[in-house]
Amino acid sequence: MSSYPAPGHPIDIYWRRWCPYCQRLGVGLRLAGIPFRKIDVNHDSEAAPHLRTLTGDDEITPTTVINGNVLINPDVAAIRAALAQD
């Protein structure tokens, strides 16, 4: 059973392996040195239903949760801004 958000991880990313936007965000975060946890919507049975509650019944990826704030399809700059608010 997964827990959302993950203890010790300020950023959870709901993603799909084949999603180019997810891949771009992951690479950008790694290059920026920003740690995150990926939650694979296709392989975690609890992830898709939880993602739909976050996005108004859609499964848009990447969707991030940063300290309780939901960002849909953000870029690295938006994630940095969200991290700076907390």
Order of alpha helices (4+ residues) and beta strands (2+ residues): beta-alpha-beta-alpha-beta-beta-alpha
